[in-house]
Amino acid sequence: MTAEKVVFTVLTKDYDELRQPESIRRDFDYICFCNDFTETNIGIWQIRPIPYENSEPVRMCRYVKLLPHRLLPEYKYSLWLDCNQRLTEELYRRFDKCIADNSRCAMVLHPERDCTYQEAYVLIGGLVDRPEIIYRQTEYLLRNNFPPRCGLFVTCCIFREHNNRGIVDFDELWWQLLDEFSFRDQMSVMFALRATGIRPAIFYGRDFWQKFRLDHTKTVQNYSIVEKIYRRFRSKIWIIKLAGLLRKNSIYDFLNKDVEL
């Protein structure tokens, strides 16, 4: 018999290990989407293949994260959790409160920023994803009159009543934007929420990462001196371009004083 509630995650290319929850509840199922295991179960986790192919593994992960209504239609409520997060009793209590409060969606506040344009500035500065894609997505946001400082969530942990019509519309638009633009889902989540009229409850505050985040198991890539110089030069060029774009739209000043690169 399928439970009404599910915790789900995804794993690709040994970026993380599949950790067992610190707390397990019998009224939940636990599903990990992964193409790297031959087993059907690992501990409490059911293993399912990722039903989507892409040359970028991170986009395969995002497909799972953003579209539970396609992948898990048999469940009413879901908790998405990145593989490098601890699953403790406290998160179940938050989950239960969301149901009791009739929340359709609940997310975690970003620990440092409250604006998608700030996020674009930081991502380009760190060359996270291709800067030309983030620049093009920023142009799209400005063209559609998306305002600065309308909040920002991290998406490492998401509660959803994922078959709800409004949540389906939000998730489908979120995926459409991510499929077209940056794989960094924080670049598109606020636009999709605003466009579909979804106002998430606060699942957890800005200290979530301090309490629940674990280190990734994959070693961070080391660059040669030449590569580091090139990356620094490339990031500065694109920061200048982005700053010009935001100045043109009269929303640059707060970035200069509030965002550290």
LUMDOTI-406579 format. One record per residue: x, y, z of N, C-alpha, C in turn; residue in three letters. Coordinates in steps of 0.05 Angstrom, whole numbers, plus 5000, padded with zeros to 4 digits. Example, Ala and Ser with C-alpha at 12.3 -4.5 7.8 and 13.67 -1.06 7.14 Angstrom:
REM residues 2
526448865156524649105156526449345156ALA
525749555142527349795143525850015157SER
***
This chain:
REM residues 261
501749765000500050005000501850255000MET
501350434982502950674980502150875001THR
504051005014503551205033502551455020ALA
501351645035500451895024502652095022GLU
504852045037507052235039509652105030LYS
511352275017513852165007516052365011VAL
518452265018520952415017522352324992VAL
523252514976524752424952527252594947PHE
529152474933531652604927532752484901THR
535052584893536252484868539252484872VAL
540552304857543452274860544652214832LEU
546752364824548052314798551052344801THR
552552174788555452204784557052234810LYS
556152084831557652084856558152354869ASP
556352544862556652814874556252814904TYR
554452634912553852594941553552294945ASP
553552214970552851934976549951924986GLU
548751694983545951664992545951595022LEU
545351795037545351765066542651675076ARG
542551505096540051425108539051645127GLN
536351675128535251885146536051835175PRO
536352045190536952025218534451945233GLU
532152005222529551925233527851815211SER
526351605216524651475196521851445207ILE
519851515190517051485198515651285180ARG
513951125192512650915177510451025158ARG
509551265162507451385145508651525120ASP
511251495116512551605092513751385076PHE
513951435049515751285032518151455026ASP
520351315019522951455014523951364987TYR
524251554968524951484941527351644932ILE
529351514921531651644909531651574879CYS
531751784862532051744834535051744827PHE
535951534814538751504809539151294787CYS
540951344768541551154747544050994752ASN
545351034775547950914781547850664798ASP
545450594808545150364825543750134810PHE
544549894816543149654805541049564825THR
541349634850539449544871536749694868GLU
534749564877532049684878531549824905THR
532949744925532749864951535549894963ASN
536050114976538550154992537650265019ILE
537750095039536650175065533650235063GLY
532850455072530050535071529250645044ILE
531150715027530650845002529850644980TRP
527550704966526950564941528550714919GLN
529650554901531250674879529650664853ILE
529450894840528050904814529851044794ARG
529750974769531351104749530351394743PRO
532151564735531451834727530251824699ILE
527651894695526351864669526852104651PRO
529252194649529952424633532952424627TYR
533652474602536452474594537352754587GLU
539752824595540953084588543953054591ASN
545453204574548353184575549453314601SER
547753484614548553604639547153454662GLU
548553304678547253164700545653334719PRO
546553584723545053764741542253814731VAL
541853824705539153864694537453614698ARG
538653384697537253134704536253144733MET
537953244750537053274778534753474781CYS
534953694767532853894769530153794758ARG
530253624738527853514727526353364750TYR
527753214765526553064787525553254808VAL
527153444816526453634838523953794831LYS
523853884806521754084799519053954791LEU
519053694785516653574773515653334788LEU
515153354814514053114829511353024819PRO
509753214808507053124799507252934775HIS
509452954760509852764738511052504748ARG
512852524767514352284775513052134798LEU
511452284815510352164839507352234842LEU
505852174821502952254822501352094843PRO
502451874852500951704871500951814899GLU
502652014904502852134931501552414931TYR
500452484954499152744957501152964965LYS
502852894985504753084996507552984992TYR
509353174987512153094983514053284997SER
516353175005518553335016520953274998LEU
521753484983524253454968526553524987TRP
528653364986531053415003533453354987LEU
535353544984537853494971539253274986ASP
540953124971542352894984544252965006CYS
545153215006547053295027545653435051ASN
543053365055541653475078540953255098GLN
540953325123540153135144537153125146ARG
536052885148533152855152532652775181LEU
531652965196531252925225528352955232THR
527752895257524952915267523953195265GLU
525653395267524853675266523553735238GLU
524653615217523553665190520753535187LEU
520453305199517753185199515753365213TYR
516453475236514653655250513953895233ARG
515854005218515254225200513354135178ARG
513853895168512153775147509253755157PHE
508953645181506253605193504853875197ASP
506354085205505154345209504154465182LYS
505654415161504754505135502054385127CYS
501754135132499154005127496954115145ILE
497554145170495654255189494754535182ALA
496654685171496054965163494854995135ASP
494454765121493354755094495254905074ASN
497854885079499755005061500054825036SER
500154955013500554804988503554774982ARG
505154964993507954964987509355115010CYS
511755015017513355155037516255125030ALA
517855335033520655345025522355465047MET
524955445042527055535061528055805052VAL
528255995070529256265063532256245056LEU
533056405036535856425029537456545052HIS
539756435059541156525083542556795079PRO
542856895055544457135050543157345033GLU
541357265015540257454995537257454995ARG
536057674984533157694982532257794955ASP
533957734935533457854908534657674887CYS
533157624866534157464843536357604828THR
536257874827538358024813540958004829TYR
540858004855543257954871544357674865GLN
542557484863543457214856544857204830GLU
543857334810545157344783547957464786ALA
548157684801550757814805552857624817TYR
552057474837553857294851554557054833VAL
552556944819553056714802554956784779LEU
554557014767556457104746559257154757ILE
559357274780561957334793563457074799GLY
562056864806563356604812563456414788GLY
562456504765562256334741560856074747LEU
558656094762556955864767554855864744VAL
555055654728553655634702554855844683ASP
554055834658555256014638554156294641ARG
555956494644554956764649553156874628PRO
553556794603551856894581548956804585GLU
548556564596545856464601544556624624ILE
546056674645545056824668544457114659ILE
546157224642545657494632543057504615TYR
542757304598540357284581537857244598ARG
538057094620535757054638535157314652GLN
537257464660536757724673535357914654THR
536157914629534658074609531757994608GLU
531257734608528457634608526857744632TYR
528057724656526757824680526058124678LEU
527958274668527558564666525458624645LEU
525458474623523558514601520758454611ARG
520458274630517858204641517258354667ASN
518658564672518158744695518258604722ASN
520058414724520358274750521858464769PHE
520758514793521858714811524258614827PRO
526058784835528158704853527158664882PRO
528658534897528158494926525358404932ARG
524458194919521858084926522157814939CYS
524557774952525057524967526657324951GLY
527657124965529156914952529156664970LEU
528556444958528656184972530956024962PHE
532155854980533855634971531955394968VAL
532755214950530955004943532054724950THR
533654724971534754464981532654304996CYS
530454425004528354295019525754425012CYS
523854275001521254384992518954205000ILE
517054315014514454175019512554254997PHE
511154054986509054114966506653924968ARG
504354024965502053864957502053854927GLU
503753674916504753714889502753654867HIS
500453534873498453494852496353724852ASN
496553904870494754134870495154294844ASN
492954384832493054514806494954754806ARG
494854914826496555154827499555074829GLY
500154874844502854784848503854654822ILE
502154504808502954394782503654614763VAL
501954824762502555044744505255174750ASP
505655214776508255334785510555154777PHE
510454904783512654724777513154704747ASP
511054694731511454674702512854934691GLU
511955164701513255414692516155424702LEU
516555344726519355334738521155164720TRP
520154924713521754754696522154874668TRP
520154994657520355124630522555334631GLN
522655494652524655704654527455584657LEU
527655384674530255254679531155114654LEU
529354994639530154854614531155054593ASP
530155294594530955494574533455654583GLU
533655694609535755874619537655724637PHE
538455844659540555734677539555484692SER
541355294697540655064713540455134743PHE
541355374750541055464778538155534783ARG
536755364797533855394800533055644816ASP
534855754832534255994846534056244828GLN
535056214803534656434784531856444773MET
530356234775527656224763525356184783SER
526056104808523856024826522056254833VAL
523256494839521556714847519756824825MET
520856824800519256904777516856714774PHE
517356454776515256254772513156274794ALA
514056324819512156354841510356604836LEU
511556824829510057074825508157044801ARG
509056924780507356894756504956724760ALA
505156524778502956344783501456404809THR
502256614823500756694846501156514871GLY
503256364871503856194894505556344915ILE
504656334939506056464961506856244981ARG
509256144980510055924998510056015027PRO
509355825044509855865073512855835078ALA
513755925101516555895108516855625122ILE
518155445107518655175119520855195140PHE
522855355135525055395154526355665148TYR
527655775169528856035166531656025154GLY
533156245156535656285143537956105155ARG
537455985177539455815190539255525182ASP
537655465162537255185154539855045148PHE
541555165131544055045122545854985146TRP
545955175165547655135189546854875204GLN
544254815204543254595221543154325205LYS
542754335179542054085165543954025142PHE
545554205133547254155110549753995117ARG
550353805100552853645102554553705078LEU
557153655080558953715058558353515035ASP
558653615010558553444987560953254988HIS
560553014976562652814977564552834954THR
563752974932565453004909567453234914LYS
569953194907571953394910571553634891THR
571753874902571554114885573754124865VAL
573154194840575154204819577354414825GLN
579854324821582054504824582954614797ASN
583354874795584154994769587155064770TYR
588455054747591155144745591255454747SER
593655564751594055854753592955994728ILE
593555884705592656004680589556004679VAL
588355774687585455754686584255944706GLU
585455974729584356164750584456444740LYS
586656524726586856794716584756844694ILE
584456634677582356664655579556684667TYR
578956524687576356524700575756794713ARG
577856904726577557154740577057374719ARG
578457374697578157574676575357544664PHE
574557304658571957254646569657344665ARG
569857284690567757364709567557674711SER
569857814710569858104712568558224687LYS
569158114664567958214639564858194641ILE
563857964650560957924651559658084674TRP
561158124695560058294717559758584707ILE
561658684691561358944679558958964661ILE
558558754645556258754627553558744643LYS
553558584664551058564680550558824694LEU
552658944705552359204719551259414700ALA
552159414675551159604656548159564650GLY
547459314648544659244643542859334666LEU
543759284691542159354714542059654719LEU
544359794713544260084715542260204695ARG
542260094671540360184651537460164660LYS
536959964677534259924688533960024716ASN
535860184725535660334751535360154775SER
536659914775536559744798539259644805ILE
541359794799544059694805545159784832TYR
544360024842545660144865545759964889ASP
543559824895543459664919545259414917PHE
545859334892547659104889550459174897LEU
551259414890554059494894554759504924ASN
552759554941553359584970552559334986LYS
550859164974549758944990550858674982ASP
552258654960553058384951556158374951VAL
557258184964560158144965560857924945GLU
562857964928563757764910566257634920LEU
***
